[in-house]
Structure formats: structure tokens, C-alpha cells
Amino acid sequence: MSLSIGIDLGSMGTKVVLFDGLVLDRLMVPTGWNPRETGEHALREIAARNGMDLSDTSGIVLTGYGRNSLRGIGHSVTEITCHAAGSAFLYPGAETVLDIGGQDSKAIALGKGGIVTEFLMNDKCAAGTGRFLQVMTALLEMDLDDLSRLPEDLPPQPISSMCTVFAESEVVSLLARGVDKRSLALGLLDSVAGRACSMLQKLGGSGPVAFTGGVSRSRNLIRLLEKKLGRPVVSSFEAPFAGAIGAALIAGNSRGCRP
């Protein structure tokens, strides 16, 4: 496969992957308020640190929330298609993909070769998304990385609302009552896991679930998902880059994608 680039312009983070059948280099930066500027800077940086020009690639494919902001650079492909392709590459044998992004969450059923056979998407509100967890962990004076370091023997504090506004009020009230913030954090993860599982169960399937997105490295969330699903949930260091990897795969297998 020839050299290609995939860029996933998410609402919270921009991921870029340089690819030639394997991931040669990767870059993740906050998207900020200007996706076009961030995307252009990220592309220049990954090209510069690999001593290459963007025209040296066989193609560039863009995906994610801000994929249409980089006009004149490559071409755009939907997140569903790119996450499916990237997940099939990272986790051969996975039948389903769960992607929890900054502004939405997606459940995708995979056919042979990473073909999308069905999908469900929550993009109507922030409930169960990375943004929801970001707001809630800030309220708990924690960060997203702390969600992987919570004690597993601690019982989750149930959170009755998944609406960000109402959940924030509920968490403030529970903190005032002296509830352990780590138990609250587990309760928030448990709520996110429950919402994700309801989508996955509607798709059916019995094999492994490939977990992608910014919170996919949280071992506590993976544990809660597996407990609710009764199925293995697989993730890795590369999981947040799955969309960009899928975009790079598509770029490398396409023609006429030059910048």
C-alpha cells in the first residue's frame, strides 16, 4: 500500500495518521474553535516531522465533525465508514464497533472486510458522550485519565439523569452530602455504559465489540461495558485514532485523492 494520510477532525480532538499498511506516525491535538486552522497545522506538523511533502502521499481523506472545513485538501468520508474500516484493521474478528466521541456516540455492525451493515447514532444531546464526561469530571476536579484509575471494588453511585444540566445539579447535591467523588465518577461511567449498551443490544451480535473514541482507554468503562453486555470489549492505545486510521486506509486504496 502507498503512503497515505487520514485526519479525523473531531469536536474535541483532531487526530492525524501517516499510513503505508502500518501506522508510521500519529498526532493528536485539541481541535479548538477553528477546525480548519487546527487541521492545516496538524497536517503540516506530521509532514514536517517525517521530512515529506503532502504531495508525496497517494491521498488524504478527512473525516469527523470538521471534515468539511478543510476545502481543497483531499476528500471527506463519513465517520461511520472510517471508524468501521479502522476498527476492522485494528481488531480483526470484531463484529461491532462502539465509538464514543465528543459530541455523539455510535454503534456500528460490521460485515466482512469492515463493511457497515447497520448503525445507530446518538447525536441529539450530549448524554453519554465525551463532552458529558468532560463536564462531569471537571465538576469532580478530575480529568478523563482519572477514569482509568478508579478502584474496581468501589460501588458506583447511581446517577438518575443523563442530561448534562440535570446531572450536574445531581452531582453537586451528592457531593454536598459527602458522597465519595470516585464513586460518583464510577456512577457516571456506569450511566454512559448503560446508554451505550442499549444501542449495541439493538444491533444484536455476540462477538467482540471494538471500542473507539477518546474514552476508550478507560479500563473501568470497558469493565462496566463487558459486565452489562456479557461480551468482550477490546480497545488499545490506537483506539482513539481508529477514525483517522480508517480514513488513511480509504485514502491509500483510492485514487484521485491528492491534495
Secondary structure as the mmCIF struct_conf table of DSSP 4:
data_model
#
loop_
_struct_conf.conf_type_id
_struct_conf.id
_struct_conf.beg_label_comp_id
_struct_conf.beg_label_asym_id
_struct_conf.beg_label_seq_id
_struct_conf.end_label_comp_id
_struct_conf.end_label_asym_id
_struct_conf.end_label_seq_id
STRN STRN1 SER A 4 LEU A 9
BEND BEND1 SER A 11 MET A 12
STRN STRN2 GLY A 13 PHE A 19
BEND BEND2 ASP A 20 LEU A 22
STRN STRN3 VAL A 23 PRO A 30
TURN_TY1_P TURN_TY1_P1 GLY A 32 TRP A 33
HELX_RH_AL_P HELX_RH_AL_P1 PRO A 35 ARG A 49
TURN_TY1_P TURN_TY1_P2 ASN A 50 GLY A 51
HELX_RH_3T_P HELX_RH_3T_P1 LEU A 54 ASP A 56
BEND BEND3 THR A 57 SER A 58
STRN STRN4 GLY A 59 THR A 63
BEND BEND4 GLY A 64 GLY A 64
TURN_TY1_P TURN_TY1_P3 TYR A 65 GLY A 66
HELX_RH_3T_P HELX_RH_3T_P2 ARG A 67 SER A 69
BEND BEND5 LEU A 70 LEU A 70
TURN_TY1_P TURN_TY1_P4 ARG A 71 GLY A 72
BEND BEND6 ILE A 73 GLY A 74
STRN STRN5 HIS A 75 SER A 76
HELX_RH_AL_P HELX_RH_AL_P2 GLU A 79 LEU A 90
BEND BEND7 TYR A 91 TYR A 91
TURN_TY1_P TURN_TY1_P5 PRO A 92 GLY A 93
STRN STRN6 THR A 96 ILE A 100
BEND BEND8 GLY A 102 GLN A 103
STRN STRN7 SER A 105 LEU A 110
HELX_RH_3T_P HELX_RH_3T_P3 LYS A 112 GLY A 114
STRN STRN8 VAL A 116 ASN A 122
BEND BEND9 LYS A 124 ALA A 126
TURN_TY1_P TURN_TY1_P6 ALA A 127 GLY A 128
BEND BEND10 THR A 129 THR A 129
HELX_RH_AL_P HELX_RH_AL_P3 GLY A 130 LEU A 139
TURN_TY1_P TURN_TY1_P7 LEU A 140 GLU A 141
HELX_RH_3T_P HELX_RH_3T_P4 LEU A 144 SER A 148
BEND BEND11 ARG A 149 LEU A 150
TURN_TY1_P TURN_TY1_P8 GLU A 152 ASP A 153
BEND BEND12 LEU A 154 LEU A 154
HELX_LH_PP_P HELX_LH_PP_P1 PRO A 155 PRO A 158
BEND BEND13 CYS A 163 CYS A 163
HELX_RH_AL_P HELX_RH_AL_P4 THR A 164 ALA A 176
TURN_TY1_P TURN_TY1_P9 ARG A 177 GLY A 178
HELX_RH_AL_P HELX_RH_AL_P5 LYS A 181 LEU A 203
BEND BEND14 GLY A 207 GLY A 207
STRN STRN9 VAL A 209 GLY A 213
TURN_TY1_P TURN_TY1_P10 GLY A 214 ARG A 217
HELX_RH_AL_P HELX_RH_AL_P6 ARG A 219 LEU A 229
BEND BEND15 GLY A 230 ARG A 231
STRN STRN10 VAL A 233 VAL A 234
TURN_TY1_P TURN_TY1_P11 PHE A 237 GLU A 238
HELX_RH_3T_P HELX_RH_3T_P5 ALA A 239 PHE A 241
HELX_RH_AL_P HELX_RH_AL_P7 ALA A 242 GLY A 252
TURN_TY1_P TURN_TY1_P12 ASN A 253 ASN A 253
BEND BEND16 ARG A 255 GLY A 256
STRN STRN11 CYS A 257 CYS A 257
#
